[in-house]
Amino acid sequence: MESIYNRLKPITPNEAHISCTIFDKEGNITAVSQKYPRMTFLRDNNLFPRDLRKIDTSSIDVAPSIMIRTNTILVNLLHIKAIIKKDMVMVFDTSTPSIATRLGLFMYDLEMKLKLPAGGIPYEFRALECILISIMSYLEAEVKMHISSCGLILSELEDHVDRGKLQELLIKSKKLSSFYRKAVLIRDVLDELLDNDEDLAGMYLTEVKKFDPKVEDYEDLEMILESYYKQCDEFVQQAGSLLNDIRATEDIVNIILDANRNSLMLFELKVTIYTLGFTVATLVPAFYGMNLKNYIEESYYGFGAVVVISIIQGLFITFLNFRKLHTVQHLTMMGTGAKKATKLASKFHHSSSPVGTLNKDKWYYRLFYGTRHTRYHHPTNKEKDVIWRMINDDKPLK
């Protein structure tokens, strides 16, 4: 393991050459980071340039895929990009140092498994299974890490809503969403492969099977792919469940923050109401204290009367405002408060209202509320019938 780890290093991307490590039929490494001219490599392996883009070692992430070509299986799953033949596996090198470490571990594992007795399993299936084992191990480690880190943050947020924890949860949720998309793509690749009998037939490289729609004899390959499909689907379900928990927690936190914000606004309104009450209460004493002759100073009851009137005014204004605030707090979409408000509005804003103080035809109503030139056309019964038939995709009446 130390030897392959030390020999495998990140490569420098080169448009003219392709670098890969080759395993023979016995599992021995015949070439490490061997460079081949691009066109020569394509010609020797009967590939097209578009095929090479799927497995090229670039820094741009390409969607996972397993493609079947003549006597060749092209595999592109996360950090593993390889070509599988009936007696050879070519694993493409990477230019990313962190991926090079995982790729080195995979190559060591691939070498060990290919050297084991075949047990009647074709060479290409053993190589493909080794790739799938490495991918599933990586996904399992990732999902366990996300469950551990996100679960800890969610449990802490249940006890106390902290801004730092919310920011950390946002970062974790983005990483979890990226992992979820990758797992879904890999699951879809395996699902599409299981649904395509022609591709399944093309994956038999040692014992070539011709595709026949009437004959479906791919049980050994389907069992391998089905087992890893179920494992990948389990990871997808776990990640999706964790994402739903995070969204639910975010919704609850938003509700709590909205409730706190509403409480602060309500407190501010109460302070404003009290301030208005005190302001009204001090209005009469302000008039009384002006340097004008009002002859109240000579009265024995003037001071007491002014104080009582001021307190009554302040209490009345405060009570009236709190009553309005209480009404607003209990308004509902279809409740009695809304119905009362609608009836009151129709009573005071209808043009035929006998109440002249808020009649919209009066000049003082137009002064405060403006004029409305919009006239609504009320449809007749026949027009209503036509509209109803148009909504229900029926023929209108002639």
VOPAGU-2260 file (C-alpha; in pm, 1 decimal, decimal comma):
REM VOPAGU-2260
SITE   aa  ch    i         X         Y         Z
SITE  MET   A    0       0,0       0,0       0,0
SITE  GLU   A    1     283,6     236,9      78,1
SITE  SER   A    2     442,0     171,4    -259,1
SITE  ILE   A    3     131,8     253,3    -464,9
SITE  TYR   A    4      57,9     553,2    -242,5
SITE  ASN   A    5     407,6     690,5    -292,9
SITE  ARG   A    6     408,8     620,6    -665,1
SITE  LEU   A    7      71,5     781,2    -736,5
SITE  LYS   A    8      94,7    1160,2    -745,1
SITE  PRO   A    9    -136,1    1433,2    -878,9
SITE  ILE   A   10     -68,0    1507,1   -1244,2
SITE  THR   A   11     -57,1    1831,6   -1437,0
SITE  PRO   A   12    -345,6    1856,2   -1686,2
SITE  ASN   A   13    -225,8    1821,2   -2043,3
SITE  GLU   A   14    -448,2    1852,4   -2349,4
SITE  ALA   A   15    -213,3    1648,0   -2567,6
SITE  HIS   A   16    -165,2    1344,4   -2341,7
SITE  ILE   A   17    -371,6    1114,5   -2121,0
SITE  SER   A   18    -233,8     972,4   -1796,7
SITE  CYS   A   19    -364,8     648,2   -1646,9
SITE  THR   A   20    -263,5     350,2   -1434,0
SITE  ILE   A   21    -315,2       5,7   -1588,1
SITE  PHE   A   22    -403,6    -325,3   -1418,7
SITE  ASP   A   23    -370,8    -654,7   -1605,5
SITE  LYS   A   24    -592,9    -962,9   -1582,5
SITE  GLU   A   25    -407,4   -1096,2   -1277,0
SITE  GLY   A   26    -444,7    -766,9   -1086,7
SITE  ASN   A   27     -82,9    -659,6   -1131,7
SITE  ILE   A   28      -0,9    -296,7   -1200,7
SITE  THR   A   29     170,6    -280,6   -1538,9
SITE  ALA   A   30     198,6      98,1   -1564,9
SITE  VAL   A   31     167,3     384,0   -1318,0
SITE  SER   A   32      64,2     726,5   -1449,8
SITE  GLN   A   33     154,6     617,9   -1801,9
SITE  LYS   A   34     109,2     898,4   -2057,2
SITE  TYR   A   35     -43,0     831,2   -2399,0
SITE  PRO   A   36    -104,9    1070,2   -2689,4
SITE  ARG   A   37    -472,5    1156,0   -2693,2
SITE  MET   A   38    -549,0    1057,6   -3052,6
SITE  THR   A   39    -346,3     737,6   -3025,3
SITE  PHE   A   40    -531,5     643,2   -2708,0
SITE  LEU   A   41    -868,8     700,4   -2873,8
SITE  ARG   A   42    -773,5     496,4   -3180,1
SITE  ASP   A   43    -632,2     203,5   -2982,4
SITE  ASN   A   44    -941,8     177,0   -2762,5
SITE  ASN   A   45   -1204,9     243,9   -3032,9
SITE  LEU   A   46   -1335,2     552,7   -2856,4
SITE  PHE   A   47   -1468,3     888,4   -2970,4
SITE  PRO   A   48   -1358,7    1228,6   -2837,9
SITE  ARG   A   49   -1702,1    1274,2   -2678,4
SITE  ASP   A   50   -1642,5     954,3   -2480,1
SITE  LEU   A   51   -1315,9    1087,6   -2347,7
SITE  ARG   A   52   -1482,4    1403,3   -2216,2
SITE  LYS   A   53   -1684,9    1190,1   -1978,5
SITE  ILE   A   54   -1378,5    1035,5   -1816,1
SITE  ASP   A   55   -1121,7    1308,2   -1865,2
SITE  THR   A   56    -922,1    1408,0   -1557,9
SITE  SER   A   57   -1018,7    1773,5   -1542,6
SITE  SER   A   58   -1109,7    1991,3   -1249,6
SITE  ILE   A   59   -1465,5    2034,2   -1379,5
SITE  ASP   A   60   -1713,7    1791,7   -1227,7
SITE  VAL   A   61   -1891,6    1580,0   -1485,7
SITE  ALA   A   62   -2222,3    1407,9   -1418,6
SITE  PRO   A   63   -2175,6    1041,7   -1313,1
SITE  SER   A   64   -2221,2     789,1   -1591,3
SITE  ILE   A   65   -2158,9     428,9   -1692,6
SITE  MET   A   66   -2140,0     398,7   -2069,7
SITE  ILE   A   67   -2115,5      83,9   -2279,8
SITE  ARG   A   68   -1899,7      78,5   -2590,7
SITE  THR   A   69   -1763,9    -200,9   -2808,1
SITE  ASN   A   70   -1574,8    -438,6   -2575,8
SITE  THR   A   71   -1541,6    -152,1   -2326,2
SITE  ILE   A   72   -1715,8     -14,6   -2017,0
SITE  LEU   A   73   -1657,5     354,1   -1942,4
SITE  VAL   A   74   -1706,5     440,8   -1573,7
SITE  ASN   A   75   -1726,0     790,8   -1430,9
SITE  LEU   A   76   -1836,7     785,2   -1066,3
SITE  LEU   A   77   -1720,6    1068,6    -841,0
SITE  HIS   A   78   -1341,6    1046,1    -808,1
SITE  ILE   A   79   -1308,4     725,4   -1010,2
SITE  LYS   A   80   -1279,6     749,3   -1386,7
SITE  ALA   A   81   -1185,9     420,8   -1548,6
SITE  ILE   A   82   -1208,9     202,4   -1856,8
SITE  ILE   A   83   -1289,4    -165,4   -1801,2
SITE  LYS   A   84   -1206,4    -431,8   -2058,0
SITE  LYS   A   85   -1221,6    -809,5   -2039,8
SITE  ASP   A   86    -854,7    -835,4   -1936,6
SITE  MET   A   87    -753,0    -483,2   -1836,3
SITE  VAL   A   88    -856,7    -190,4   -1618,3
SITE  MET   A   89    -729,7     161,0   -1687,8
SITE  VAL   A   90    -779,6     409,1   -1404,5
SITE  PHE   A   91    -729,0     772,5   -1501,9
SITE  ASP   A   92    -509,0     986,1   -1281,6
SITE  THR   A   93    -627,4    1307,7   -1122,9
SITE  SER   A   94    -484,0    1655,2   -1081,9
SITE  THR   A   95    -642,9    1717,4    -739,0
SITE  PRO   A   96    -423,4    1624,2    -438,3
SITE  SER   A   97    -715,4    1535,5    -206,6
SITE  ILE   A   98    -869,0    1306,7    -468,8
SITE  ALA   A   99    -530,1    1150,8    -542,8
SITE  THR   A  100    -521,7    1012,6    -188,5
SITE  ARG   A  101    -861,1     845,2    -223,1
SITE  LEU   A  102    -768,7     722,7    -569,3
SITE  GLY   A  103    -452,9     563,1    -432,8
SITE  LEU   A  104    -654,1     376,8    -169,0
SITE  PHE   A  105    -895,5     258,1    -435,1
SITE  MET   A  106    -613,6     129,1    -656,2
SITE  TYR   A  107    -465,3     -63,0    -367,5
SITE  ASP   A  108    -804,3    -220,3    -295,5
SITE  LEU   A  109    -857,8    -294,2    -667,0
SITE  GLU   A  110    -520,3    -465,6    -688,4
SITE  MET   A  111    -596,6    -686,1    -388,1
SITE  LYS   A  112    -943,2    -788,4    -510,0
SITE  LEU   A  113    -831,9    -866,5    -865,4
SITE  LYS   A  114    -561,3   -1096,0    -729,0
SITE  LEU   A  115    -815,5   -1300,7    -534,6
SITE  PRO   A  116    -965,7   -1616,0    -691,4
SITE  ALA   A  117   -1234,2   -1524,4    -942,4
SITE  GLY   A  118   -1490,8   -1775,8    -817,0
SITE  GLY   A  119   -1661,3   -1791,4   -1155,9
SITE  ILE   A  120   -1724,1   -1414,7   -1167,1
SITE  PRO   A  121   -1607,3   -1246,5   -1490,6
SITE  TYR   A  122   -1312,9   -1009,4   -1470,7
SITE  GLU   A  123   -1513,7    -703,2   -1576,8
SITE  PHE   A  124   -1776,9    -766,9   -1307,9
SITE  ARG   A  125   -1514,3    -793,0   -1034,5
SITE  ALA   A  126   -1357,9    -464,6   -1146,1
SITE  LEU   A  127   -1696,0    -291,4   -1164,1
SITE  GLU   A  128   -1794,5    -424,6    -822,7
SITE  CYS   A  129   -1469,7    -297,9    -672,7
SITE  ILE   A  130   -1544,9      49,0    -812,6
SITE  LEU   A  131   -1897,6      40,5    -671,1
SITE  ILE   A  132   -1769,2     -73,1    -331,3
SITE  SER   A  133   -1530,7     221,4    -320,1
SITE  ILE   A  134   -1804,1     466,7    -419,9
SITE  MET   A  135   -2052,4     330,0    -167,0
SITE  SER   A  136   -1791,3     340,6     108,4
SITE  TYR   A  137   -1726,5     705,1      27,9
SITE  LEU   A  138   -2100,1     785,7      26,9
SITE  GLU   A  139   -2150,9     600,9     354,6
SITE  ALA   A  140   -1870,8     793,2     523,6
SITE  GLU   A  141   -2007,6    1121,3     389,1
SITE  VAL   A  142   -2365,4    1061,7     500,6
SITE  LYS   A  143   -2251,7     953,8     848,6
SITE  MET   A  144   -2045,0    1270,7     879,1
SITE  HIS   A  145   -2341,7    1487,7     774,7
SITE  ILE   A  146   -2580,9    1309,4    1010,1
SITE  SER   A  147   -2339,0    1351,8    1299,0
SITE  SER   A  148   -2257,7    1720,1    1241,0
SITE  CYS   A  149   -2606,8    1837,3    1139,9
SITE  GLY   A  150   -2776,9    1629,3    1409,0
SITE  LEU   A  151   -2562,7    1790,9    1677,7
SITE  ILE   A  152   -2649,4    2141,5    1555,6
SITE  LEU   A  153   -3020,8    2059,7    1533,7
SITE  SER   A  154   -3024,2    1925,7    1889,8
SITE  GLU   A  155   -2851,0    2241,3    2014,8
SITE  LEU   A  156   -3098,9    2463,2    1831,2
SITE  GLU   A  157   -3386,7    2286,6    2005,2
SITE  ASP   A  158   -3257,8    2418,8    2337,7
SITE  HIS   A  159   -3137,1    2762,2    2230,0
SITE  VAL   A  160   -3159,2    2957,3    1903,0
SITE  ASP   A  161   -2811,1    3091,7    1842,7
SITE  ARG   A  162   -2701,6    3304,1    1548,4
SITE  GLY   A  163   -2367,8    3127,0    1514,2
SITE  LYS   A  164   -2538,3    2786,7    1509,3
SITE  LEU   A  165   -2778,7    2906,3    1240,3
SITE  GLN   A  166   -2489,7    3019,3    1021,3
SITE  GLU   A  167   -2313,0    2689,3    1075,0
SITE  LEU   A  168   -2633,1    2501,2     992,3
SITE  LEU   A  169   -2665,7    2698,9     668,6
SITE  ILE   A  170   -2313,9    2599,1     561,7
SITE  LYS   A  171   -2375,8    2236,0     656,4
SITE  SER   A  172   -2707,6    2229,6     470,3
SITE  LYS   A  173   -2539,2    2352,5     150,4
SITE  LYS   A  174   -2281,8    2074,8     172,2
SITE  LEU   A  175   -2555,2    1823,0     248,2
SITE  SER   A  176   -2756,5    1941,0     -53,5
SITE  SER   A  177   -2450,6    1893,9    -275,1
SITE  PHE   A  178   -2400,6    1543,4    -139,1
SITE  TYR   A  179   -2769,9    1465,6    -188,1
SITE  ARG   A  180   -2753,3    1566,7    -554,9
SITE  LYS   A  181   -2445,8    1350,7    -611,9
SITE  ALA   A  182   -2605,1    1049,7    -447,8
SITE  VAL   A  183   -2923,0    1095,4    -651,5
SITE  LEU   A  184   -2724,0    1111,5    -975,1
SITE  ILE   A  185   -2537,0     789,9    -892,8
SITE  ARG   A  186   -2862,8     616,0    -800,8
SITE  ASP   A  187   -3019,9     729,9   -1127,7
SITE  VAL   A  188   -2720,9     595,5   -1323,3
SITE  LEU   A  189   -2764,0     250,9   -1168,2
SITE  ASP   A  190   -3140,4     267,0   -1217,3
SITE  GLU   A  191   -3108,7     352,0   -1586,5
SITE  LEU   A  192   -2853,8      76,0   -1630,3
SITE  LEU   A  193   -3087,4    -180,7   -1473,2
SITE  ASP   A  194   -3373,2     -70,3   -1698,8
SITE  ASN   A  195   -3170,1     -98,0   -2020,1
SITE  ASP   A  196   -3129,6    -461,9   -2129,1
SITE  GLU   A  197   -2913,7    -364,5   -2423,7
SITE  ASP   A  198   -2654,8    -204,1   -2197,6
SITE  LEU   A  199   -2667,9    -501,7   -1963,0
SITE  ALA   A  200   -2593,3    -732,7   -2255,4
SITE  GLY   A  201   -2306,6    -507,6   -2365,9
SITE  MET   A  202   -2142,3    -531,3   -2022,6
SITE  TYR   A  203   -2064,0    -898,8   -2076,3
SITE  LEU   A  204   -1711,3    -873,0   -2213,6
SITE  THR   A  205   -1562,0   -1212,6   -2124,4
SITE  GLU   A  206   -1863,1   -1414,3   -2237,7
SITE  VAL   A  207   -2017,6   -1197,5   -2505,6
SITE  LYS   A  208   -2397,7   -1197,8   -2509,8
SITE  LYS   A  209   -2595,3   -1065,5   -2801,9
SITE  PHE   A  210   -2889,6    -849,1   -2715,9
SITE  ASP   A  211   -3222,8   -1023,3   -2761,9
SITE  PRO   A  212   -3540,2    -844,6   -2643,5
SITE  LYS   A  213   -3712,2   -1179,5   -2589,7
SITE  VAL   A  214   -3435,5   -1321,8   -2370,2
SITE  GLU   A  215   -3338,6   -1161,4   -2038,4
SITE  ASP   A  216   -3055,2   -1363,8   -1891,3
SITE  TYR   A  217   -2860,9   -1108,2   -1688,2
SITE  GLU   A  218   -2936,0   -1226,5   -1335,3
SITE  ASP   A  219   -2576,1   -1228,9   -1209,1
SITE  LEU   A  220   -2511,7    -872,7   -1326,7
SITE  GLU   A  221   -2851,9    -749,9   -1212,8
SITE  MET   A  222   -2791,9    -888,1    -862,7
SITE  ILE   A  223   -2465,5    -694,1    -836,1
SITE  LEU   A  224   -2615,3    -368,0    -961,0
SITE  GLU   A  225   -2937,2    -410,4    -761,9
SITE  SER   A  226   -2754,0    -452,0    -431,4
SITE  TYR   A  227   -2555,2    -131,7    -478,4
SITE  TYR   A  228   -2861,5      50,7    -610,4
SITE  LYS   A  229   -3047,7     -27,5    -287,0
SITE  GLN   A  230   -2748,3      80,8     -82,2
SITE  CYS   A  231   -2723,1     409,7    -271,5
SITE  ASP   A  232   -3099,0     464,9    -242,8
SITE  GLU   A  233   -3067,1     422,1     134,5
SITE  PHE   A  234   -2806,3     698,1     144,9
SITE  VAL   A  235   -3034,5     919,4     -63,9
SITE  GLN   A  236   -3324,1     859,7     175,8
SITE  GLN   A  237   -3108,5     937,6     479,7
SITE  ALA   A  238   -2978,4    1259,3     325,2
SITE  GLY   A  239   -3329,0    1360,4     214,6
SITE  SER   A  240   -3469,6    1297,1     561,3
SITE  LEU   A  241   -3194,1    1507,3     716,5
SITE  LEU   A  242   -3264,4    1788,7     469,4
SITE  ASN   A  243   -3632,3    1779,5     563,5
SITE  ASP   A  244   -3536,8    1803,2     932,1
SITE  ILE   A  245   -3319,1    2105,2     856,9
SITE  ARG   A  246   -3598,1    2274,9     661,4
SITE  ALA   A  247   -3845,1    2205,2     941,3
SITE  THR   A  248   -3602,3    2351,3    1194,4
SITE  GLU   A  249   -3552,6    2658,9     976,6
SITE  ASP   A  250   -3929,6    2706,3     953,4
SITE  ILE   A  251   -3966,8    2674,9    1330,5
SITE  VAL   A  252   -3683,2    2920,6    1388,5
SITE  ASN   A  253   -3843,8    3165,9    1144,5
SITE  ILE   A  254   -4174,3    3133,5    1330,1
SITE  ILE   A  255   -4000,2    3198,9    1661,8
SITE  LEU   A  256   -3818,7    3501,1    1519,3
SITE  ASP   A  257   -4142,6    3634,8    1371,2
SITE  ALA   A  258   -4317,7    3590,6    1705,5
SITE  ASN   A  259   -4036,0    3774,4    1884,3
SITE  ARG   A  260   -4046,7    4048,3    1623,3
SITE  ASN   A  261   -4422,3    4082,2    1665,2
SITE  SER   A  262   -4381,3    4094,8    2043,0
SITE  LEU   A  263   -4132,5    4379,6    2009,8
SITE  MET   A  264   -4364,9    4565,3    1775,0
SITE  LEU   A  265   -4653,6    4512,4    2016,5
SITE  PHE   A  266   -4442,7    4643,0    2303,9
SITE  GLU   A  267   -4350,7    4945,8    2096,5
SITE  LEU   A  268   -4717,9    5009,4    2018,1
SITE  LYS   A  269   -4807,9    4986,0    2385,1
SITE  VAL   A  270   -4534,7    5235,1    2474,3
SITE  THR   A  271   -4662,7    5465,5    2200,3
SITE  ILE   A  272   -5019,3    5437,0    2332,5
SITE  TYR   A  273   -4909,5    5522,5    2685,3
SITE  THR   A  274   -4705,6    5813,8    2551,0
SITE  LEU   A  275   -5007,0    5940,5    2357,2
SITE  GLY   A  276   -5222,6    5912,5    2669,5
SITE  PHE   A  277   -4976,8    6114,5    2877,2
SITE  THR   A  278   -4948,0    6369,4    2595,9
SITE  VAL   A  279   -5325,4    6420,5    2585,2
SITE  ALA   A  280   -5334,7    6435,2    2964,9
SITE  THR   A  281   -5079,7    6717,6    2968,4
SITE  LEU   A  282   -5254,2    6913,5    2691,7
SITE  VAL   A  283   -5507,0    7089,3    2916,1
SITE  PRO   A  284   -5247,6    7171,6    3187,6
SITE  ALA   A  285   -5032,0    7315,7    2910,3
SITE  PHE   A  286   -5314,2    7550,0    2812,6
SITE  TYR   A  287   -5380,7    7619,2    3178,0
SITE  GLY   A  288   -5016,6    7707,8    3241,5
SITE  MET   A  289   -4991,8    7963,8    2961,5
SITE  ASN   A  290   -4933,0    8321,3    3060,1
SITE  LEU   A  291   -5286,0    8426,8    2967,3
SITE  LYS   A  292   -5568,5    8557,0    3179,8
SITE  ASN   A  293   -5827,6    8279,8    3208,4
SITE  TYR   A  294   -5958,3    8356,0    3560,7
SITE  ILE   A  295   -5928,5    7989,7    3657,1
SITE  GLU   A  296   -5644,3    8072,6    3891,6
SITE  GLU   A  297   -5886,8    8257,2    4113,5
SITE  SER   A  298   -6114,3    7953,6    4148,3
SITE  TYR   A  299   -6073,1    7713,1    4441,8
SITE  TYR   A  300   -6167,5    7418,4    4223,4
SITE  GLY   A  301   -5976,2    7513,2    3909,1
SITE  PHE   A  302   -5661,4    7312,7    3977,1
SITE  GLY   A  303   -5852,4    7002,5    4080,8
SITE  ALA   A  304   -6088,3    7027,5    3782,2
SITE  VAL   A  305   -5800,3    7059,8    3537,8
SITE  VAL   A  306   -5618,9    6762,1    3690,3
SITE  VAL   A  307   -5929,9    6543,9    3685,5
SITE  ILE   A  308   -6020,4    6639,7    3328,1
SITE  SER   A  309   -5662,8    6574,4    3212,8
SITE  ILE   A  310   -5649,9    6231,3    3378,0
SITE  ILE   A  311   -5988,6    6137,7    3232,4
SITE  GLN   A  312   -5878,6    6243,3    2884,7
SITE  GLY   A  313   -5552,3    6048,5    2910,1
SITE  LEU   A  314   -5726,1    5736,2    3038,0
SITE  PHE   A  315   -5997,1    5761,0    2772,4
SITE  ILE   A  316   -5745,7    5790,8    2486,6
SITE  THR   A  317   -5534,8    5508,9    2628,9
SITE  PHE   A  318   -5839,6    5282,8    2669,9
SITE  LEU   A  319   -5963,4    5362,0    2319,5
SITE  ASN   A  320   -5624,5    5286,2    2160,5
SITE  PHE   A  321   -5584,0    4961,1    2353,5
SITE  ARG   A  322   -5930,4    4857,2    2241,7
SITE  LYS   A  323   -5836,5    4921,5    1879,8
SITE  LEU   A  324   -5511,6    4729,2    1928,1
SITE  HIS   A  325   -5699,5    4436,8    2080,8
SITE  THR   A  326   -5937,1    4433,5    1781,9
SITE  VAL   A  327   -5648,9    4427,8    1537,1
SITE  GLN   A  328   -5482,3    4140,5    1723,9
SITE  HIS   A  329   -5793,8    3924,0    1691,9
SITE  LEU   A  330   -5870,4    3988,0    1325,4
SITE  THR   A  331   -5900,8    3672,2    1115,6
SITE  MET   A  332   -5945,2    3606,7     746,9
SITE  MET   A  333   -6303,5    3478,0     781,7
SITE  GLY   A  334   -6380,5    3563,0    1144,9
SITE  THR   A  335   -6633,9    3793,1    1298,6
SITE  GLY   A  336   -6386,9    4078,6    1317,2
SITE  ALA   A  337   -6339,4    4082,6     941,3
SITE  LYS   A  338   -6714,5    4058,5     880,7
SITE  LYS   A  339   -6780,8    4350,2    1112,2
SITE  ALA   A  340   -6511,6    4554,3     942,6
SITE  THR   A  341   -6657,8    4476,2     598,8
SITE  LYS   A  342   -7009,3    4571,4     706,0
SITE  LEU   A  343   -6881,8    4890,2     865,1
SITE  ALA   A  344   -6683,6    4982,2     554,5
SITE  SER   A  345   -6978,6    4917,2     324,1
SITE  LYS   A  346   -7201,9    5123,5     548,1
SITE  PHE   A  347   -6981,7    5430,4     551,1
SITE  HIS   A  348   -6841,8    5413,0     198,5
SITE  HIS   A  349   -7151,3    5332,1      -6,8
SITE  SER   A  350   -7269,0    5621,2    -220,7
SITE  SER   A  351   -7630,3    5574,2    -111,8
SITE  SER   A  352   -7549,1    5568,9     257,7
SITE  PRO   A  353   -7773,6    5793,6     465,5
SITE  VAL   A  354   -7475,3    5873,5     683,7
SITE  GLY   A  355   -7346,4    6197,1     539,7
SITE  THR   A  356   -7029,3    6231,9     742,9
SITE  LEU   A  357   -6830,9    5969,0     545,1
SITE  ASN   A  358   -7026,2    5971,5     219,6
SITE  LYS   A  359   -6785,9    5946,5     -75,5
SITE  ASP   A  360   -6992,2    6192,7    -276,9
SITE  LYS   A  361   -6911,9    6470,8     -32,8
SITE  TRP   A  362   -6626,6    6714,1     -94,4
SITE  TYR   A  363   -6453,5    6640,8     237,3
SITE  TYR   A  364   -6448,7    6267,1     159,7
SITE  ARG   A  365   -6276,5    6337,5    -172,9
SITE  LEU   A  366   -6036,6    6570,2       7,5
SITE  PHE   A  367   -5914,1    6292,8     242,9
SITE  TYR   A  368   -5961,9    5979,3      31,8
SITE  GLY   A  369   -5942,0    6110,2    -324,7
SITE  THR   A  370   -6164,7    6021,4    -614,5
SITE  ARG   A  371   -6203,2    5684,4    -784,0
SITE  HIS   A  372   -6288,7    5681,2   -1152,3
SITE  THR   A  373   -6298,6    5302,4   -1180,7
SITE  ARG   A  374   -6641,1    5175,0   -1272,3
SITE  TYR   A  375   -6708,4    4806,8   -1245,5
SITE  HIS   A  376   -6926,0    4629,4   -1496,5
SITE  HIS   A  377   -7158,2    4379,8   -1333,6
SITE  PRO   A  378   -7217,9    4089,2   -1573,6
SITE  THR   A  379   -7567,7    3975,9   -1658,0
SITE  ASN   A  380   -7696,6    3625,3   -1597,5
SITE  LYS   A  381   -7625,4    3525,5   -1955,8
SITE  GLU   A  382   -7269,0    3660,3   -1935,9
SITE  LYS   A  383   -7217,8    3473,3   -1609,8
SITE  ASP   A  384   -7333,0    3153,7   -1780,3
SITE  VAL   A  385   -7089,3    3211,4   -2069,3
SITE  ILE   A  386   -6801,1    3273,3   -1831,2
SITE  TRP   A  387   -6886,5    2961,1   -1632,9
SITE  ARG   A  388   -6892,3    2746,9   -1947,8
SITE  MET   A  389   -6560,2    2892,4   -2063,1
SITE  ILE   A  390   -6404,6    2804,4   -1728,4
SITE  ASN   A  391   -6530,9    2447,8   -1755,5
SITE  ASP   A  392   -6414,5    2415,5   -2120,6
SITE  ASP   A  393   -6771,3    2380,8   -2245,0
SITE  LYS   A  394   -6928,9    2538,1   -2553,2
SITE  PRO   A  395   -7074,1    2881,5   -2478,6
SITE  LEU   A  396   -7435,0    2960,2   -2537,7
SITE  LYS   A  397   -7519,8    3121,9   -2871,1
